[in-house]
Amino acid sequence: MTAQAYVVGVGMTRFAKHMDRTLKSLTAEAVQEALADAGLTPRDIEAAYMATAGTAITVGQVMVPGQAALREMGIGGIPVINVENACASAATAFQQAVQMVTHGVYDVVLAAGFEKLYTPDKAKTFSVFTGAVDFESFDAVTARIYDRIRAAGIEVDDSGAGATRSLFMDVYAAMAVEHMRDYGSTQRDFAAVAAKNSFHGSLNPKAQYQDEQSIEDVLASRAISYPLTLGMCSPIGDGAAACLVVSEKLAQRLGGGRAVKVRASVLHSGWDYADGEPNVTEVVVKDAYERAGVGPEDLDVVELHDASAPAELIYYETLGLCPKGEGARFVNEGHSRLGGRTPVNPSGGLLRKGHPVGATGLAQVHELVTQLRGEAGPRQVEGARIGMAENGGGYIGRDAAAMVISILEM
């Protein structure tokens, strides 16, 4: 029987375009905040899982980013494992830290995610996302994406992919037009998701964007890849997030009152599944629910991977928050809003909190821990006891290349 893991400290920078900050300074801020929150010192850390995804391209730091960042804080001599798993990098670092604790290897493990994604050269930034697919089969991959869009009855301009927009916005556009065709969702429904998250983000001092937008504002923003407008797409930014994962005995020694239990943390990779088979998210969430001994009806708060507004709406259905085809109703009836049945992305989500790729998964953990402790201030989900984080990354075949779902409980 495996042991139990707890999160005892979390830290996070504000996500933003930190042009005047170094990658190492952002990492240090998040890690030091997590240590202070936990009441631990750098010497207590027995191992570190350090996640970043795009900084080899945007910063030039390759191979040892974790060691370089930790050295600035005087942390060394411990196992440091660098994690790169596309947008799921930080969530993977968290999952691996949890595994090490639950299997009794360590009592204190640091998980950190950090990214400097913004550069004035947008093409360089977008190339990070272009590389998050099977690059040696790039032409075939992109052809399949645009075939999906055209099969849904939409003509697409593929000339700007990777230059004026991330290739992944075309991936999300394909998902969106298929959902519109199959279930009757509309561009306005997707705008409702973005508007809802802008309200949540306006309450989060660590969010990249803190202004509130209406559905009309979102619809009126610049077209990206139909049906996506700029307001439906997560922004480019920089930032870091971290947490300390500890054993049950150490959590008790620290007092335990603010320790959050990890009920499950599950990682799977994408594959070429046949029509009618469960997709990667459905497989992972079923596994997570079974390991945690809960169902979607037990969730009080959810942080999910809304790299685009349609993705959030579709994930409502995939995660079991509502039946297939009812995602539009779920958002329009206010169920995913603060005060609703299952508030989703009270942080503002990737759309408003921001999406520094390598830090995103641990930013989700930061929000869940803050919510479950009852420390989220004006965006607090009343009575939150059980929360889920869903974080997918990359693109293989026709779905995410990596998917991590974690369930936490106070």
C-alpha positions in Angstrom: 0.0 0.0 0.0 1.4 3.4 -1.0 1.7 6.3 1.5 -0.2 9.6 1.4 1.3 12.8 0.0 0.4 16.3 1.1 1.0 19.8 -0.3 2.2 22.0 2.6 3.5 25.1 0.7 2.7 26.9 -2.5 4.2 29.9 -4.2 3.6 31.8 -7.5 4.7 35.0 -9.2 2.2 37.1 -11.0 2.0 35.9 -14.6 2.8 38.8 -17.0 5.3 39.9 -19.6 8.3 40.2 -17.3 10.7 41.8 -19.7 12.9 43.1 -16.8 13.1 39.8 -14.9 15.3 36.8 -15.4 14.1 33.2 -15.5 16.1 32.5 -12.4 14.6 35.4 -10.4 11.1 34.3 -11.3 11.8 30.8 -10.1 13.4 32.0 -6.9 10.4 34.1 -6.1 8.0 31.2 -6.4 10.2 28.7 -4.6 11.0 31.0 -1.7 7.3 31.8 -1.3 6.4 28.1 -1.2 9.1 27.4 1.4 7.9 30.2 3.6 4.3 29.0 3.2 5.3 25.5 4.3 7.6 26.7 7.1 10.5 24.8 5.6 14.1 25.8 4.6 16.1 25.0 1.5 18.0 22.4 3.4 14.8 20.4 4.0 14.3 19.7 0.3 15.4 16.2 -0.6 14.7 16.2 -4.3 13.4 18.7 -6.9 11.4 18.2 -10.1 11.9 21.3 -12.2 9.7 22.0 -15.2 10.1 24.3 -18.2 9.1 23.9 -21.8 10.1 26.8 -24.1 13.1 28.5 -22.5 15.6 26.6 -24.6 14.3 28.6 -27.5 13.3 31.9 -25.8 16.1 32.2 -23.3 18.7 29.7 -24.6 18.9 27.8 -21.3 19.1 24.1 -22.2 19.7 20.8 -20.4 20.2 22.1 -16.8 17.6 24.8 -16.2 16.6 23.4 -12.8 20.1 23.2 -11.5 20.8 26.7 -12.8 17.7 28.2 -11.1 18.2 26.4 -7.8 21.9 27.4 -7.6 20.8 31.0 -7.3 19.1 30.0 -4.1 22.0 28.1 -2.7 20.2 24.8 -3.3 22.4 21.9 -4.6 23.7 18.4 -3.8 20.2 16.9 -4.2 18.7 15.0 -7.1 17.3 17.6 -9.6 15.2 16.2 -12.4 14.4 18.5 -15.3 10.9 17.9 -16.7 9.7 18.9 -20.2 6.3 17.7 -21.2 4.8 20.5 -23.3 2.0 22.5 -21.5 1.7 19.6 -19.0 5.4 20.1 -17.8 4.6 21.5 -14.4 1.7 19.1 -13.8 4.1 16.3 -14.7 6.7 17.6 -12.2 4.0 17.6 -9.6 2.8 14.1 -10.4 6.4 12.8 -10.2 7.0 14.5 -6.9 3.8 13.0 -5.5 4.9 9.5 -6.8 8.3 9.9 -5.0 6.6 10.7 -1.7 3.8 8.1 -1.9 6.4 5.4 -2.6 8.4 6.4 0.4 11.5 7.6 -1.5 11.5 11.1 0.0 9.7 13.1 2.7 10.1 16.5 1.1 10.1 17.1 -2.7 10.0 20.5 -4.5 8.0 20.8 -7.7 8.5 24.0 -9.6 7.5 25.2 -13.1 9.1 28.3 -14.7 9.0 30.0 -18.1 10.1 33.1 -20.0 7.9 32.7 -23.0 7.5 36.3 -24.1 10.0 37.8 -26.6 9.5 40.7 -29.0 10.0 38.2 -31.8 6.6 36.5 -31.8 7.7 34.0 -34.5 10.3 32.7 -32.0 7.7 32.3 -29.3 5.2 30.6 -31.7 7.9 28.2 -32.7 7.8 26.7 -29.2 4.2 25.6 -29.9 5.1 24.4 -33.4 7.6 22.1 -31.9 5.0 20.5 -29.6 3.8 18.1 -32.2 5.4 15.3 -34.2 7.7 17.7 -35.9 9.2 15.2 -38.4 5.7 14.6 -39.6 4.8 18.3 -39.4 3.2 18.6 -42.9 1.0 15.6 -42.3 0.0 16.8 -38.8 -1.1 20.3 -40.1 -2.9 18.8 -43.1 -5.0 16.7 -40.8 -5.8 19.7 -38.6 -7.1 21.7 -41.6 -8.9 18.7 -43.0 -10.8 18.5 -39.7 -11.8 22.1 -40.0 -12.9 21.9 -43.6 -14.8 18.6 -42.9 -16.9 20.7 -40.5 -17.8 23.0 -43.3 -15.4 25.9 -42.5 -12.8 27.2 -44.9 -9.6 28.1 -43.1 -6.6 30.3 -43.9 -3.6 28.3 -42.8 -1.0 30.9 -43.9 -0.5 32.5 -40.5 0.0 29.4 -38.4 3.3 29.5 -36.5 3.9 33.1 -37.7 1.0 35.3 -36.6 -0.6 32.8 -34.2 0.2 29.6 -32.4 -0.5 26.4 -34.4 -2.4 25.3 -31.4 -5.1 27.9 -32.0 -5.8 26.1 -35.2 -6.0 22.8 -33.2 -8.5 24.4 -30.9 -10.4 25.8 -33.8 -10.8 22.3 -35.2 -12.1 21.1 -31.9 -14.5 24.0 -31.8 -16.0 23.7 -35.2 -16.5 20.0 -34.7 -18.4 20.7 -31.5 -20.5 23.3 -33.2 -21.3 20.8 -36.0 -22.1 17.9 -33.6 -23.8 19.7 -30.7 -25.0 23.1 -32.0 -22.7 25.2 -29.8 -22.0 28.7 -31.1 -19.2 31.3 -31.1 -21.2 33.2 -28.5 -21.1 30.2 -26.2 -17.3 30.1 -26.4 -17.3 33.9 -25.7 -19.4 33.3 -22.6 -16.6 31.1 -21.3 -14.0 33.8 -21.9 -16.2 36.5 -20.3 -16.8 34.3 -17.2 -13.0 33.7 -16.8 -12.3 37.4 -17.2 -14.6 38.1 -14.2 -12.7 35.5 -12.2 -9.4 36.9 -13.3 -10.4 40.4 -12.2 -10.4 39.0 -8.7 -7.0 37.4 -8.8 -4.0 39.7 -8.1 -1.6 37.2 -9.7 -3.5 37.1 -13.0 -1.9 38.5 -16.1 -5.1 40.2 -17.2 -7.4 41.7 -14.5 -9.9 43.7 -16.5 -13.4 42.3 -17.0 -14.7 41.6 -20.5 -18.3 41.1 -21.7 -19.4 38.5 -24.2 -19.6 41.4 -26.7 -16.1 42.5 -25.9 -14.8 39.0 -26.6 -16.7 38.6 -29.8 -15.5 42.0 -31.0 -11.8 41.3 -30.4 -9.5 40.4 -33.3 -10.2 37.2 -35.3 -7.5 34.6 -34.8 -8.8 31.3 -36.3 -12.5 30.9 -36.7 -14.4 30.7 -34.4 -11.6 31.9 -32.1 -11.1 35.6 -31.4 -8.2 37.0 -29.4 -10.3 37.1 -26.2 -10.8 33.3 -26.5 -7.1 32.6 -26.6 -4.6 32.3 -23.8 -1.9 35.0 -23.8 1.9 34.7 -24.0 3.6 35.5 -20.8 6.3 34.7 -18.2 6.1 33.4 -14.6 6.8 30.6 -12.1 4.9 28.5 -9.6 6.1 26.0 -7.0 4.9 23.7 -4.3 6.3 21.4 -1.5 5.0 17.9 -1.5 5.6 16.0 1.8 4.9 12.7 3.5 2.1 12.3 6.0 4.4 12.1 9.0 6.1 15.4 8.0 2.7 17.1 7.3 1.7 16.1 10.9 4.9 17.3 12.3 4.4 20.7 10.6 1.0 21.0 12.2 -1.2 19.6 9.4 -3.9 22.3 9.6 -3.1 23.8 6.2 -1.8 20.7 4.6 -3.8 19.6 1.5 -4.1 15.9 0.7 -3.3 14.6 -2.8 -6.0 12.0 -3.4 -4.8 11.2 -6.9 -2.3 12.5 -9.5 -2.4 10.6 -12.8 -0.3 11.0 -16.0 -1.0 9.3 -19.4 0.3 10.0 -22.9 -1.7 10.3 -26.1 -2.0 7.6 -28.7 -3.7 7.0 -32.0 -7.0 5.8 -30.8 -9.7 4.5 -33.1 -13.1 6.2 -33.6 -15.4 5.4 -30.7 -12.6 4.7 -28.2 -12.2 6.9 -25.1 -9.8 9.8 -25.7 -6.8 10.5 -23.5 -8.7 12.9 -21.2 -11.5 10.4 -20.7 -9.0 7.7 -19.8 -7.1 9.8 -17.4 -10.1 11.3 -15.6 -11.6 7.8 -15.1 -8.3 6.6 -13.6 -8.1 9.7 -11.4 -11.7 9.4 -10.1 -11.2 5.7 -9.4 -7.9 6.3 -7.5 -9.4 9.2 -5.5 -12.6 7.4 -4.8 -14.7 10.3 -6.0 -16.8 11.3 -9.0 -17.5 14.6 -10.8 -20.4 15.3 -8.5 -18.0 15.5 -5.6 -15.9 18.2 -7.0 -16.2 21.7 -5.4 -13.8 23.5 -7.7 -11.9 22.8 -10.9 -8.9 24.3 -12.6 -8.7 23.1 -16.2 -6.6 23.8 -19.3 -8.5 26.5 -21.1 -5.8 27.4 -23.6 -8.8 28.4 -25.6 -12.4 29.1 -24.6 -13.8 26.2 -26.6 -11.4 23.8 -24.9 -12.9 24.7 -21.5 -16.4 24.2 -22.8 -15.5 20.8 -24.2 -13.7 19.8 -21.0 -16.9 20.4 -19.0 -18.3 17.4 -20.9 -15.1 15.2 -21.0 -14.5 15.6 -17.2 -18.1 14.6 -16.5 -19.2 18.0 -15.1 -22.1 17.8 -17.5 -23.4 15.4 -20.2 -21.9 15.4 -23.7 -23.3 18.2 -25.8 -24.4 20.3 -22.8 -21.3 22.3 -22.2 -22.9 25.5 -23.7 -25.8 25.1 -21.3 -23.4 24.5 -18.4 -21.7 27.9 -18.9 -24.7 29.9 -19.9 -26.7 28.8 -16.9 -23.8 29.9 -14.6 -22.8 26.5 -13.3 -19.1 27.1 -13.9 -19.1 30.6 -12.5 -18.3 31.5 -8.9 -21.5 30.7 -6.9 -22.4 28.1 -9.5 -22.7 24.3 -9.1 -19.0 23.6 -10.0 -16.9 26.8 -10.3 -14.3 26.3 -13.0 -11.1 28.3 -13.2 -11.7 30.7 -10.4 -8.1 31.9 -10.9 -9.2 33.2 -14.3 -7.8 30.2 -16.0 -5.1 30.3 -18.7 -7.2 32.8 -20.6 -6.8 35.5 -17.9 -4.3 34.2 -15.3 -2.0 33.5 -18.2 -0.1 30.6 -19.7 3.7 30.6 -19.2 3.7 27.0 -20.5 6.2 25.4 -18.1 4.5 27.0 -15.0 0.8 26.4 -15.8 0.2 23.0 -14.1 1.6 24.2 -10.8 -0.3 27.5 -11.0 -3.4 25.3 -11.1 -2.2 23.5 -7.9 -1.5 26.9 -6.3 -5.1 27.9 -7.0 -6.6 24.7 -5.7 -4.6 24.7 -2.5 -5.5 28.4 -1.9 -9.2 27.5 -2.5 -9.2 24.4 -0.3 -7.6 26.3 2.5 -10.3 29.0 2.2 -7.7 31.7 1.5 -8.8 32.9 -2.0 -10.4 36.1 -0.8 -13.1 37.6 -3.2 -12.8 34.6 -5.6 -13.2 32.0 -2.8 -15.5 29.0 -3.7 -17.6 28.7 -0.6 -17.1 25.4 1.3 -14.5 24.1 -1.2 -13.2 20.7 0.0 -12.3 18.7 -3.1 -10.7 20.2 -6.2 -9.4 18.9 -9.5 -6.6 20.2 -11.8 -6.6 19.1 -15.5 -3.5 20.0 -17.6 -2.9 18.7 -21.1 0.1 19.4 -23.4 1.3 18.9 -26.9 -0.5 17.2 -29.8 -0.2 13.6 -31.0 -2.5 12.1 -33.6 -5.6 14.2 -32.8 -5.4 14.8 -29.1 -3.1 15.9 -26.3 0.4 14.2 -26.2 0.4 14.4 -22.3 -2.4 14.7 -19.8 -2.2 15.0 -16.0 -5.2 15.1 -13.8 -4.8 15.6 -10.0 -7.5 15.6 -7.3 -6.8 17.4 -4.0 -8.7 17.4 -0.7 -8.7 19.5 2.4 
